[in-house]
Amino acid sequence: MGKFFNLAFVLVILNCPESAVWSIFFVKLGIEKFYFTKNIFMIKSILFLMLFVIILACNQKSSDNRQPDFSPPAAQKDMDEQTKFVQAIVDRAIARHGGSLYEHCIVKFTFRDRQYKATRRGASYQYERVWTDSTGQQLRDVLSNGGLYREINGKRVELSAADQAKYASSVNSVIYFALLPYFLNDKAVIKNYLGEVNVRAQPYHKIAVTFQQEGGGEDFEDEYVYWLHRDSLTMDYLAYNYREEGGGARFRSAYNVRYVNGIRFADYVNYAPQDTTNQEVATFDRLFETGGLQEFSKIETQNVEVIILK
């Protein structure tokens, strides 16, 4: 019996050094009891109790040290867990790019010789585009929660429903890309995690985005993929396909990254697949690595100003 307890005691201490304090306590207690009572049965009872308490303490310590499960959602069976996982990534990425500053701000910039202004106050927004056409007339498109209207030389003009939709989509598209990833939490957005991948030897969360028809706008059938850096949570790459004007697909790589009054902006090299029929945007990171994309244009947001509204 003595050899058994000696062996058990050594094994438990080796596996759980923290239990040494308990061991000393019980050994001291056993010596004292034996000294005063010479009762072998009592000594055995104390030793059994000692072994039980030590093992219980070790099990509790092991449970306390168990790490939370941060496995990618592909390893999760519960769809709710997948949703929470990708949502947490997007929330942190938005915070990294500007967070709550997006909610109440005025952003001004120049894109392809046209002046843009986005004013956001919570759920209310107004987007403007101003430029001078080839005849010298100044045009101003204004898109807000109430719809779109156009002014020519300061006077509002009548537009057909088709033209309103076309101009609204054009204005919204430029603002949308300039302020990404802020809009990834719109109600119509459906996010899916495609896994962790490496692009140019850097780790990225790969997230696909589609849209519900209700609230998804005219372009609800478009598909997007975003590559958010696993560690910095910056949006360094994105790809999308589109249906209008015959359709197509693009891949963008960020450069000239800068923060303006707390909000992150970037310019992009815009790539198109060499196979123009390929619209599988989820594969464009691999094409980017293997030379299957060709530069199509540059997306440069110039003269950026940000005013944070109180």
C-alpha positions as CSV (number, residue, x, y, z in Angstrom):
1,M,0.0,0.0,0.0
2,G,2.8,2.4,0.9
3,K,4.5,1.8,-2.5
4,F,1.3,2.5,-4.3
5,F,0.8,5.8,-2.6
6,N,4.4,6.8,-3.2
7,L,4.0,6.2,-6.9
8,A,0.6,7.9,-7.1
9,F,2.0,10.9,-5.2
10,V,5.0,11.3,-7.6
11,L,2.9,11.0,-10.7
12,V,0.3,13.5,-9.6
13,I,3.0,16.0,-8.5
14,L,4.8,15.7,-11.9
15,N,1.6,16.3,-13.8
16,C,0.4,19.1,-11.6
17,P,3.1,20.9,-9.7
18,E,0.6,23.4,-8.3
19,S,-0.7,20.6,-6.1
20,A,2.5,20.5,-4.1
21,V,1.0,22.9,-1.5
22,W,-1.9,20.5,-1.0
23,S,0.5,17.6,-0.7
24,I,2.6,19.2,2.0
25,F,-0.6,20.1,3.9
26,F,-1.9,16.6,3.9
27,V,1.4,14.9,4.7
28,K,1.9,17.3,7.6
29,L,-1.6,16.4,8.8
30,G,-1.0,12.6,8.4
31,I,2.3,12.8,10.4
32,E,0.6,14.7,13.2
33,K,-2.3,12.2,13.4
34,F,0.0,9.2,13.3
35,Y,2.2,10.7,16.1
36,F,-0.8,11.2,18.4
37,T,-3.0,8.2,17.5
38,K,-0.8,5.5,15.9
39,N,-4.0,4.7,13.9
40,I,-3.1,3.1,10.6
41,F,-6.7,3.2,9.3
42,M,-6.9,6.9,9.9
43,I,-3.6,7.4,8.1
44,K,-4.8,5.5,5.1
45,S,-8.1,7.6,5.1
46,I,-6.1,10.8,5.1
47,L,-3.8,9.6,2.3
48,F,-6.9,8.6,0.1
49,L,-8.4,12.0,0.8
50,M,-5.1,13.7,-0.1
51,L,-4.9,11.9,-3.5
52,F,-8.5,12.7,-4.3
53,V,-8.1,16.4,-3.5
54,I,-4.9,16.7,-5.5
55,I,-6.4,15.0,-8.6
56,L,-9.5,17.3,-8.3
57,A,-7.3,20.4,-8.1
58,C,-5.3,19.3,-11.2
59,N,-8.5,18.7,-13.2
60,Q,-9.8,22.1,-12.2
61,K,-6.5,23.7,-13.2
62,S,-6.6,22.0,-16.6
63,S,-10.2,23.2,-17.2
64,D,-9.2,26.8,-16.3
65,N,-6.3,26.7,-18.8
66,R,-8.4,25.5,-21.7
67,Q,-8.1,28.0,-24.5
68,P,-11.3,29.4,-26.2
69,D,-12.1,27.9,-29.6
70,F,-11.1,30.4,-32.3
71,S,-11.1,27.8,-35.1
72,P,-12.2,29.0,-38.5
73,P,-15.9,28.4,-39.1
74,A,-15.2,25.6,-41.6
75,A,-14.3,23.6,-38.5
76,Q,-17.5,24.6,-36.7
77,K,-20.7,22.7,-37.1
78,D,-23.0,25.4,-35.8
79,M,-24.0,27.9,-38.5
80,D,-24.6,30.5,-35.8
81,E,-20.9,30.2,-34.8
82,Q,-19.9,30.7,-38.4
83,T,-21.9,33.9,-38.6
84,K,-20.5,35.2,-35.3
85,F,-16.9,34.4,-36.5
86,V,-17.1,36.3,-39.8
87,Q,-19.1,39.1,-38.2
88,A,-16.4,39.6,-35.5
89,I,-13.7,39.8,-38.2
90,V,-15.7,42.4,-40.2
91,D,-16.5,44.5,-37.1
92,R,-12.8,44.6,-36.1
93,A,-11.8,45.5,-39.7
94,I,-14.3,48.4,-39.8
95,A,-12.9,49.6,-36.4
96,R,-9.4,49.4,-37.8
97,H,-10.4,51.6,-40.8
98,G,-12.3,54.3,-39.0
99,G,-15.1,52.7,-36.9
100,S,-17.6,55.1,-35.4
101,L,-16.0,58.0,-37.3
102,Y,-17.8,56.9,-40.4
103,E,-21.2,57.5,-38.7
104,H,-20.9,61.3,-38.5
105,C,-18.6,62.8,-41.0
106,I,-18.2,64.7,-44.2
107,V,-15.7,63.2,-46.7
108,K,-14.6,65.1,-49.8
109,F,-12.4,63.8,-52.6
110,T,-11.7,64.0,-56.3
111,F,-12.1,61.0,-58.5
112,R,-11.4,61.2,-62.3
113,D,-11.8,65.0,-62.4
114,R,-15.1,64.9,-60.5
115,Q,-15.7,66.3,-57.0
116,Y,-17.4,64.0,-54.5
117,K,-18.8,64.8,-51.1
118,A,-20.3,62.3,-48.7
119,T,-22.2,63.6,-45.7
120,R,-23.3,61.0,-43.1
121,R,-25.3,61.6,-39.9
122,G,-26.2,58.2,-38.5
123,A,-28.8,56.6,-40.9
124,S,-29.1,59.8,-42.9
125,Y,-26.8,60.4,-45.8
126,Q,-26.3,62.7,-48.8
127,Y,-23.8,62.0,-51.6
128,E,-22.9,64.7,-54.2
129,R,-21.0,64.7,-57.4
130,V,-20.0,67.9,-59.2
131,W,-18.2,68.4,-62.5
132,T,-18.1,70.5,-65.6
133,D,-18.9,68.8,-68.9
134,S,-17.4,69.4,-72.3
135,T,-19.8,72.3,-73.1
136,G,-18.9,74.2,-69.9
137,Q,-22.1,73.4,-68.0
138,Q,-21.7,72.5,-64.3
139,L,-23.6,69.4,-63.3
140,R,-24.4,68.4,-59.8
141,D,-26.0,65.0,-58.8
142,V,-27.3,64.7,-55.3
143,L,-28.2,61.3,-53.8
144,S,-29.9,60.9,-50.4
145,N,-32.3,58.8,-48.5
146,G,-35.0,60.5,-50.5
147,G,-33.6,59.6,-54.0
148,L,-31.5,61.4,-56.6
149,Y,-31.9,64.7,-58.4
150,R,-29.7,66.5,-60.9
151,E,-28.9,70.2,-61.2
152,I,-27.5,71.9,-64.3
153,N,-26.0,75.3,-63.7
154,G,-27.8,75.4,-60.3
155,K,-31.2,74.5,-61.7
156,R,-32.9,71.2,-61.0
157,V,-33.8,69.3,-64.2
158,E,-36.4,66.5,-64.9
159,L,-35.0,63.0,-65.2
160,S,-36.6,59.8,-66.4
161,A,-36.8,56.9,-63.9
162,A,-34.1,55.1,-65.8
163,D,-31.7,58.0,-65.7
164,Q,-32.4,58.5,-62.0
165,A,-31.5,54.9,-61.3
166,K,-28.4,55.0,-63.5
167,Y,-27.0,58.2,-62.0
168,A,-27.8,57.0,-58.5
169,S,-26.0,53.8,-59.0
170,S,-23.0,55.6,-60.4
171,V,-22.7,58.1,-57.5
172,N,-23.3,55.4,-54.9
173,S,-20.7,53.1,-56.4
174,V,-17.8,55.6,-56.1
175,I,-18.7,56.5,-52.5
176,Y,-19.2,52.8,-51.7
177,F,-15.7,51.8,-52.8
178,A,-14.1,54.9,-51.2
179,L,-15.5,54.1,-47.8
180,L,-15.1,50.4,-47.7
181,P,-15.2,48.3,-45.5
182,Y,-17.7,50.4,-43.7
183,F,-20.7,49.2,-45.8
184,L,-20.0,45.5,-45.1
185,N,-22.5,45.8,-42.2
186,D,-25.4,47.0,-44.3
187,K,-28.6,45.0,-43.6
188,A,-28.8,43.5,-47.1
189,V,-25.2,42.1,-46.9
190,I,-24.8,38.3,-46.7
191,K,-21.3,37.4,-45.5
192,N,-19.6,34.0,-45.8
193,Y,-16.2,32.9,-44.6
194,L,-14.1,31.2,-47.4
195,G,-11.1,30.4,-45.1
196,E,-7.7,31.7,-44.4
197,V,-5.3,32.0,-47.3
198,N,-1.9,33.5,-48.1
199,V,-1.5,36.3,-50.6
200,R,2.1,37.4,-51.3
201,A,3.2,35.4,-48.3
202,Q,0.8,37.2,-46.0
203,P,-2.2,35.6,-44.1
204,Y,-5.7,36.8,-45.0
205,H,-9.3,36.1,-44.0
206,K,-11.2,35.6,-47.2
207,I,-14.8,36.7,-47.0
208,A,-17.4,36.5,-49.7
209,V,-20.3,39.0,-49.8
210,T,-23.6,38.8,-51.7
211,F,-26.8,40.8,-51.2
212,Q,-30.4,40.2,-50.4
213,Q,-32.6,41.5,-53.2
214,E,-34.6,43.6,-50.7
215,G,-32.4,46.5,-49.8
216,G,-29.6,45.3,-52.0
217,G,-30.0,48.1,-54.6
218,E,-30.0,47.8,-58.3
219,D,-26.8,45.7,-58.2
220,F,-27.9,43.1,-55.7
221,E,-26.7,40.3,-58.0
222,D,-23.1,41.5,-57.8
223,E,-20.6,39.3,-55.9
224,Y,-17.7,40.5,-53.8
225,V,-14.7,38.9,-52.1
226,Y,-12.6,40.7,-49.5
227,W,-9.1,39.8,-48.2
228,L,-8.7,41.2,-44.7
229,H,-5.2,40.8,-43.2
230,R,-5.4,38.2,-40.4
231,D,-3.2,40.3,-38.0
232,S,-3.7,44.0,-39.0
233,L,-7.3,43.5,-40.3
234,T,-6.6,45.9,-43.2
235,M,-8.5,45.5,-46.5
236,D,-5.6,45.0,-48.8
237,Y,-7.4,43.2,-51.7
238,L,-10.9,42.9,-53.0
239,A,-12.6,41.4,-56.1
240,Y,-16.1,41.8,-57.5
241,N,-18.1,40.9,-60.5
242,Y,-20.9,43.1,-62.0
243,R,-23.8,42.5,-64.4
244,E,-24.4,45.9,-65.9
245,E,-23.0,46.9,-69.3
246,G,-22.4,43.3,-70.3
247,G,-20.8,42.3,-67.1
248,G,-17.2,41.6,-66.0
249,A,-15.0,41.1,-63.0
250,R,-12.1,43.0,-61.3
251,F,-9.5,42.4,-58.7
252,R,-8.0,45.4,-56.8
253,S,-4.7,45.6,-54.9
254,A,-4.3,48.5,-52.4
255,Y,-1.5,51.0,-52.4
256,N,-0.8,54.6,-51.2
257,V,-2.6,53.7,-48.0
258,R,-3.1,56.7,-45.6
259,Y,-5.3,57.9,-42.8
260,V,-7.1,61.2,-43.0
261,N,-8.5,62.5,-39.7
262,G,-8.8,58.9,-38.5
263,I,-10.3,57.2,-41.5
264,R,-8.2,54.9,-43.7
265,F,-8.1,55.5,-47.5
266,A,-6.3,53.6,-50.2
267,D,-5.7,53.8,-54.0
268,Y,-5.9,50.6,-56.0
269,V,-4.4,48.9,-59.0
270,N,-7.4,47.5,-60.8
271,Y,-6.9,44.1,-62.5
272,A,-9.0,42.2,-65.0
273,P,-8.7,38.4,-65.7
274,Q,-6.8,37.5,-68.9
275,D,-9.7,35.2,-69.6
276,T,-12.5,37.8,-69.8
277,T,-15.2,35.1,-69.4
278,N,-13.9,34.2,-66.0
279,Q,-16.1,35.8,-63.2
280,E,-15.1,33.4,-60.4
281,V,-13.9,36.2,-58.2
282,A,-13.2,33.8,-55.3
283,T,-10.3,32.4,-57.4
284,F,-8.7,35.8,-58.3
285,D,-6.2,35.7,-55.5
286,R,-4.7,32.6,-57.1
287,L,-4.7,34.3,-60.5
288,F,-3.0,37.3,-58.9
289,E,-0.2,35.1,-57.7
290,T,0.2,33.1,-60.9
291,G,0.0,36.0,-63.4
292,G,-3.5,35.3,-64.6
293,L,-4.6,38.9,-64.2
294,Q,-3.6,42.0,-66.2
295,E,-3.7,45.6,-65.1
296,F,-6.8,47.4,-66.3
297,S,-6.6,50.8,-64.6
298,K,-5.8,52.6,-61.5
299,I,-8.4,53.8,-58.9
300,E,-7.0,57.0,-57.3
301,T,-8.9,59.0,-54.7
302,Q,-7.3,62.4,-54.6
303,N,-7.4,65.5,-52.4
304,V,-9.2,63.7,-49.6
305,E,-10.6,65.8,-46.8
306,V,-12.5,64.5,-43.7
307,I,-14.5,66.5,-41.3
308,I,-15.8,64.7,-38.2
309,L,-19.2,66.0,-37.2
310,K,-20.0,66.4,-33.5
